């Protein structure tokens, strides 16, 4: 997939600033009784806002202040612009996928017993598991209030809410599959099953982002379908690249512990192909290490070496490129040429060739 002469990092940084500012308008860093009443409604008795500051807003903004690519809401904006819209009209809705995404990160880190997120200790390591889970769950639902606070026709509100419900169910089903696999509840996962799990766990929120853009732009069903498929393929390729970086990336750039997927016993595409390609005794050794869910550096290094020996990393890279190239070629036929379309192409290239 040929790259466009666009500095996508500068574009993501600019979009990121605007998206973060929009989030802060809706989800402030601190609340008092008055602002809490504006956010969720007047109390029947009396609010105690400091508990909300300490157990929801402080950990949320701790995570948000660490950065992040904000690529899902950026994707929403780019698609909307490619369909003829203006960024100002879609910005408030970018809150929805980005806040939900950050909520899932916090809960996922608890479930995976992770140590680091975006270069710092995970939220549950700092604030506690109870606060992390509740804050993450709050962020699944809180951004949906934005729909009631902006002027939208009822049919568009309904379609967005309908897509939201589908997305949250798919996210949860995908996460359930991932958890069951790395806990060893199911064995012999196939490549197609992995791809479907990733389509649900990672692809659903990317699809939701572009669905919002399509709904707002009154896009045709054909274009909406092609854009949705592209966004899902992009998200799956993004996840595969993340799996690769977890094995061979630089920790200073990656922001999470290298080999964390080995420690968690994850069944990634790399692992699935390695188990297929390695000699039986080496495949069994890789299974043993994954079942241990070990933090031992030597064992993690041994597993990484087995993945490298199997050439599954090269296979995963090719899969990323082929998956996204097909989705882009299908979209290219129906999406008119524009600067926004070139941004989409540049974003896709960045996400599958990135080093962080």
Buried (B, 14 or more C-beta within 10 A) or exposed (E): BEEBEBEBEEBBBEBBEBBBEBBEEBBBEBBEEEEBBEBEEEEEEEBEBEEBBEBBBBBBBBBBEBEBBBBBBBBBBBBBBBBEBEBEEBBBBBBBBBBBBBBBBBBBBBBBEBBBBBBBBBBBBBBBEEBBBBBBBBBBEBBBBBBEEEEBEEEBBEBBEEBBEBBBEBBBBBBEBBBBBBEEEEEEBEEEBBBBBBBBBBBBBBBBBBBBBBBBBEBEEEBBBBBBBBBBBBBBBBBBBBBBBBBBBEBEEBBBBBBBBBBBBBBBBBBBBBBEBBEEEBBEBBBEBBEBBBBEEEBBEBBBEBBBBBEBBEBBBEBBBEBBBBBBEBBBEEBEEBEBBBBBBBBBBBBBBBEE
